[in-house]
Amino acid sequence: MTYTSLVAATFIAISPAEAGNVHAGQNSGAFAAMCKLARALMAPPEIPPKQELKTPEYYEILQRNMTLSDSKWQALFANPEKPTEWATEAPKTGAATEDWTEMWEDWKKSIQEIQDTPGKTKNTIKYFSGLTPAQRKAVEAEVRIIAETARHIVKTPLAAELTGTLIDSPNIKAELKALFIGNGATTIGSATLAQIFGTATPGSSNRGTACTATDPADATKTLLAAIACVCDDENSGQAKDICYKSQGGTEWQNTGNPTDTTVRVLVAKCLSDDHTSVISTDLMAAIESILDQTTTDGTHTYLGACETSCNGQQSNGRCIKWENKKPHEILQEAKTPWLSKLYQLSQAISIRKQNNEKILRAQETTKTLSLRAKALENPQHISEVLVPLETSTPGKEGSQQNNQCTNHKANATCTPDNNCKWTSTDKSDGDFCKPKEGEGQTTQAGAKEEATGTATTTGCAKHQTKEPCENDKAGDKQNCAWRKGKDNEDDKDTEKCLNGSFLLNKKMALSMAAVFINLVAFQRFKDFCTF
């Protein structure tokens, strides 16, 4: 329930202060509500761990993007005075000031994860190591989109968590127990008046003073002290059993002090059902039960029967009094921490659960993006999507082989085996090594015709059977494939040896890759991420 609805419920429950003499059973409802809260304190609710937007998958995305960045960008993270050491603050150039402010720590962490020192990549880092330079260049844009999307995801707006609550306390169980009996290390059966009430003489031996919320060091600082104010019998001649039948014990006289033995009997009654697994420990529900039992005279708020005061006498009242407080205001009253701290804790738990729901959805999207970035390391996933056709066609490879002839400066190495010939008749060294006549032109022409689906006798088309076709490779890369023609190719119904990597339009492929990222990242995240 929200704070607004909780306050509304509070006012609905308000009724005029009880009139007439205190009588047996009159505070049974208040006692039941306080016992419900006591059980919640003794069996604390499950505290949800705080989830983080910046997950290992997020930093892995940044690391992959950093791996593909150029050396000039990476050098910005080195100390300009000592290039082998890391910079300790963001540079003034290379990116917008707001980008450095937002991303400096994340970028720095990412590059330090992939490099031992500036410019020296760790031996264990293998991101994109299986790609050719052309393939690495082709995936840069998509990985950059993935990284930028992840950057926006970790900026998912979250509600501010309350500070000063018990939600992250390392000893929350002991602290909640202390709100109940005054000391988290003490057993209930050995709790003393000084622990329960903060003093052995509550209210300076005045019950009415002790049961008025004036100072957290006084009687109302613990829930058990509050139960004593509401339930303890007064002296002889006064009404008995105001909370339950046959209470017994020593009375708490108006001008005297309670006894620890009698007070401990009250708590034993609250916790008589030891099956805590079936008892609700919903703090907000327990707090609402308390508020349902409060009454007001328009100025002060009371828990328990009250006529004029809370001194225990049947003509006055047995209760707790919050002076000059409306019912909804007691939720924030530090003088009764057993109520205010529990309310703050319940609010903190509610906020964290709501934030965690958003964060978990963000984490799933980040994980999907991380898997996409990782998939781009596999050449088989990118050869037909991102890499331009001309970087892998036989014609291009033939051209590169022809260009290699110019690397031979001596007649002895410029041989027909290299598809080269020596053009000088009188010199044995120099720039005289040229491609053999027709080799380069034939190969390039064959590649061009093959890319358009035209039958040729060169390139892949020269292979007439499946085995030599599939064995046509350049290293690990398949040049040719035994297949039927695709769109814009001939022979759609006949298998033959064709180019292994067919691309209608390079720009279209890059656009499709970008569309994929947009669909994955934004479609699943649009409900809770504002850019």
N, C-alpha and C positions, 0 to 999 in steps of 0.2 A: 504494500500500500504506500502511496506517496505521502509526503509530509502534509500536503493540503488535505487529502482525504482523511489522514489520521487526526488532524485538528478538527475536521468536521465531525468525525466520530466522537471526539472528546466532548464537543458542545452538545451533541445529541444526548450523551450520557449524563449530562449535568442536571441535577435536581436540587431544590432547596435543601439546606442542611436539615438533617434528621431532627425532629422535635420530640420532646418528652424524655422521660427517664430512660437510661440505658437498660436494656433487658437481655436476657439470655439468648444467644444465637444471633444477635443483631449484627455482629461483624463477621459472620461466617463467610459471606461473599468476599469481603476484603481479604480475609485469611486465605481463602482458596486462591485468589488472584496472586497474593504474595507467595504462596507455596509454589504456584506455577512458575513464578520468576525464580524462586530458589532452586527448583529442579533444573531450570535452564542454566543457572550459574554453576551448578555442580556437574552438569553434562554439557559443556560448551558446544556451540554449533560448529560445524565444519567451516574453517576459514579458507576461502578459495585463494590459491596462490596467484600472485600478480603475473599476468601474461605480458610478454614483450612483443612489440611490433618489429623490432630489429632482430630478426632471427639469424641463425647461421646461414640459411638459404639466401637471405638478403645480402649478407656480406660476401657470400660466394659469387653472387651476381656481380657485385662491384669488383671483385677480384678478376673475374673473367673480362669485364669491360676494361679494367686497368691493363690487363695483359695485352689487349689489342691496341691500346693507345700508343702514340708515337713516343720516341725517346725524349722529345722536347717537353711534352706534357709531364712525363714521369720525372724529369729533372727538376721540376718545380718543387718537388717534395724533399729535395736534398738541400743541405745547408750551403748557401752560396759561398760562404767563407771556407767551409770544409766539405767539399763535394762528396766525400766518402761517408759523411754522417747525415742523419736525418734532420730536416728543418724542425724547429721547435714552435714555429708560428706560421700562419698562412701567409703566402706571398701577396704582393699588391697587384700582380699582373697575372694574365693567363685565364682568368675567369672573373665574372662580376663579383663585386664585394659581397652581395647577399648570398651568392653561391658559396663563396669561401666560408662565410659565417655559418651557413647551414650545414655544409658538407665536409668541411676541413677535417674534422675528427674521423668521420667515416671513410673518406678517401685515404687519409693517412694510414688508418688501420688496415685498409685493404692492400695498399702497396707494400706495407711492412709485412703482410702475410705472404706475399709472393716473392719478395726480395730480401736477401740477408742484409745487404747494404745497398744504397742507391745505385741502380744500374746493374746489380748482380742478382740474377734470378736464382731462387733456391732450386737445388737439384730435384726436389720432390714435386715441383710445380710443372705440370704437363699440359696445362690448358691449351687447346688448339694446336698442340705440337704435331698432330698427324695431318694437318692441312698444308697445302701448298701456299706460297705467298699470295697467289691469285685468290684462292679460297678464303684465306684469312681476310683479305681485303674485302671480299664479297660479303662476309658475315658481320663486318664491323658495324654497319648501319643498323642491322637488326638487334645486335647485342646492345648497342647504345640506346635503342628504343626500350628494350627490356629493362636496362638499368634506370632509365629516366622514369619508367612506369613504377618500378619498385621504389624509387625515391618518393613519388607521390603517395604510394600506399602507406609508407611508414609515417606519413603526416596525417593519418586518419584522425579526425577530431574526437577527443575523448573527454568525458566529464572529469572535472578536477576531483581528485580524491581528498577526503577530509584529513587534516593534519591533527596530530595529538590524540588519535584514537588508539584503541588496543589492538587493532587489526593486525599489525605487524610485530606485536610484542613477542619476544622469544619465550616469555613465561606467561602466556595469556591464561592458562589454566589456573595458575597460582594467583594471578591478579584478579580473576573473576571470583575465586574463592574468597579472597580478601575483601571484596565488596560485599560478600555474604556474611562472613563471621569476623572480619577484621584482620586476619592473618592467613596468608596462603599456605604457610608451612605447618599450621596447627590443625590437628584433627578436630572434628566437630565436638566430639565427646570431651575434649580438654580445653575448649575455648573459655577464656576468663572474661570477667566484666570489663577489665581494662582493654582487652582486645575488641570485644563486641561493641562497647560504648565509647571507647577512647579514654575512659576514666572509670575508677571504681565507685565514684559518686556522681552519677549522671545528673546534670542540671544542678550541681551543688546540692544534691539530695532533694530535688524538687522535680516531680514527674512532669508537671505542666511545662516547665522550662526545658527539660530534657527532650520532650516530644515536640518541640517547636523548632523548625528548621532555621537555625540561626548561624551555625558555624559547622563546617565539615568535621571539625575535631570533636564535636559533641555527639550526642546519642544517635542522631539520625544519619550518621555517616555510613552505617551498614544496614543491610536488609534485615538482619536478625534483630538489631536494636529497634528497627521500625516495627517488626512483628511483635516485639515485647510491648511497645507503646499501644498497639492496637488490641492485643489479646490478654496481657497479664491482668489477673484479677486485682481488685483493690482490697482494702482491709475489711474486717468483719462488718457485716450489715449492708455491704454493697452488693450489687448484682454480680452473679458468677456465670461461668461458662459462656462468655460472650462470643467466643469463636467456635467452640465445639463442646460437646457434652463431656462432663467429668474431667475438666482440665486439671484440677488439683494443683499441688505445689504451693509455694509460699507467695503470699500476695505482695504486690508492689504498692506500698502505701504512698499517698500523695507527697508526704514530707519525708520519705525514706528512699531506699535504694532497692533495686531488684536483686534477685539472687541468681547466680550463674546456673545453678542446678535447674531452677524452674524455667529459665530461658532456654536451656538446652533441651528440655522436654518439648518445647514448642517446635524446635527445628526437627526433632526426631519425628514428630507428628507429620510435618511437611514431607519428609523423605521416607515415610514408612513403606511406600511402594518402591522396591529396589529394581523393578524392571524398567530401567531407564531407556532401553531400546524402543519401548513402545510409548514413551512419554515425549511429547513434542518439545523440542528445544528451539523453536522458532522465537527468537528474541522479540521481534515486533509483535507477534501475537501475545506474548507474555506481557509486554508493556501496555498493549491495548487493554488487556484484562485489568491492569492496575487503574488505567484511566477511566474505565467503565465504572469503577467503584468510588471515584472521587466526587465530592460535592463542593458547592461554593455558596457563600452568603453574599456574593457580589463583590467582595473585597479580598477575602482569603479563600484558600482551597484546603480541603480536608480529605484525608483517607481514613475511614472509620467513623463511628457514631460520634457526633459532636453537637452540643447544645450551646455552651459558652466557651469552653476551653478543652484542652486535652490532658487534664490532670488526673484522669482515671476515675473520678467520682461519678456515680451514676447520674447525678443531676447536671453534670457538666459534659463529660465525654471521654471516650477512650479512642484515641486517634493520633494522627500526625497532622501538624498544622504548617502550611506554607503561608507565611504572612505576606500580604500585599502581592499575591501571585494569582494570576488566572490559571485555570487548569492546564491550558496548553503551554504555559510558561514554565511549569515545573519540569518539563522535559529537558530544559537547558539549565536547571538550577544546580549549581556546583555544591550546594549545601546538602544535597542528597545524591551523592555520586553513584550510588547503587542503581539509580534510575537514569540520571543524565548520561553517565558513561556507557550504559547499556544501549541507550537510544542512539548515541553517536556511533557505537559499534555496529548496530543494526543498519544504520544509514550507510556506513562505510562498506559493509558487506554488500548491500544492494547496489551501490555505485560500482563496486569492483566487478560484480557479476555482469552488469550491463556493459561495462568496458570490455570485459573478457570475451563476451559474445562478439563484439565488433573485431577485437584483435584476432580471435580464432579464425574468423572469416578472412581477414587480411592475410593471416599466415598461410591459409590454403591457397590464396591467389599468388602470393609470393613463391610458394613451393612450385606451383604450376609454371610460373615464369622461369624459375631456376632450372626446372627440367627441360624447358624449351631451350634455354641457353646452353645447357649441357649437350642436348641433342645436336646442336650445331657443330660440335666437335667431330662428329662422324661424317666423313666425306660422302658417304652414301646418302646422307640426308640433305646434302646441299648441292651435289654436283648437277642435278637437273633443275634446281630451283633458283639458286642465287648466282652461280658462276657463269659468266658470259660464255656463249657457245664458242666464240673464236679462240678462247684460251685452251680448248680441248679438242678442236677439230684436227684431223690428219693434215689438212692444208697448213694449218698454223705450225704444227710440229715439223712438217716438211720445210717450211720457210725457216724455222729456227735451225734445222740441220744445215740448210744451205748457207745461212749466215755464219755457221761455224767454220765454213771453209776459209773465211777471212782470218780466222785465228791461226791458221797454219802459215808460218813465215818461211818455211824451208821446203824445198822440192821433195825431200825424203819423206815428209809426213803428209804431203798433199797427194793422196792416192785415190784411185777409183773406189777403193773399199770405203772411203769416206764420202762417196758421191762427189768427189772434187777432182779437179784437174789443174795442172801447172801450165800457165799460159805463156811463160817466158821461154825463149829458145836458147838464151845465152847466159841467164843468171840462175843460180841455185838457191837464192834467198831474196826475200822482199815481199811486196804485196801483189803476188802473182797467182795466188791460189783462188780459183773460182769454182762455182758449182758446175757440174757436168752439164752439157747442153741438154735442155729440155727437162731436166729432173725437177727443178723447182717449179717451172711453169706447169708441168703436167700434174704434179701433186696438188698444187694450189687450185688448179682448175677442177681437178677431181673432187676436191673438198667442197668447192662452191656448188658444183652440180649436185653432189650428194646432199648438201644441206637443203636444197630445194626439192629433193626427191627425184632428181633426174638420173636415169641409169647411166653408168660410165664403166670403163674398164680399168679405172685406177681407184685409189683410196680403198674404202671398204668394199666397194662393188667388185673389186678384182677377185674377192674370195667367192668361190662358187659353191662351197660346202660349209657346213656348220662348224666343224672343228677348227679349221684355219681362221675362220671368221672370229670365233670367240677367243682365239689365242693371240689376236692382234691387240697388243697392250703396249703402253708406255710406262714401264715400272709397274706399279700396282693399279694403274688407271686403265679401264677398259675403253679402247678406242672404238670398237665395233660391236654390234650385237646382231644375233640371228633373230629377226622379228618381222612382223608385218608392218606395213607403212602406217604412220600416224596421220593426224590432220595435216592437210597441205602437202602430203607426200603421196606418191603413186604407190601402186601395188598394195592396197589396203587388205587384200585377201590372200596375198602370197607372201610366204616367209622367204626372206633373203637377207643378205648381209648389208646392214645399213649402219649409219653412224649411231654410236651407243648413247650419245647425249644429244637430244633434240629439244630445241627451245624456239617457240614461235617468236617471242619478243622478250628481250631482257628486261625492259622496263615493266612489262606486265608481271613477270615473275617477282621482281622486287616489290611491286605493289601488293601482290598476293601475300608475300611474307609479312609486310606491314599490317595488312588487314587481319592476318591470323593473330598477331600480337594484340591488336586493338580488341578483337573479339574476346580473346582469353582474358586479358587483363581488365578491361573496362566493363564488359557485359556482366561479369560475376561480381564486380565491385561497386557498381554504380549506386547501390542502395545505401552505402554507408561511407563513401569516400568523396570528399569535396575537394576539387582541385582549385 
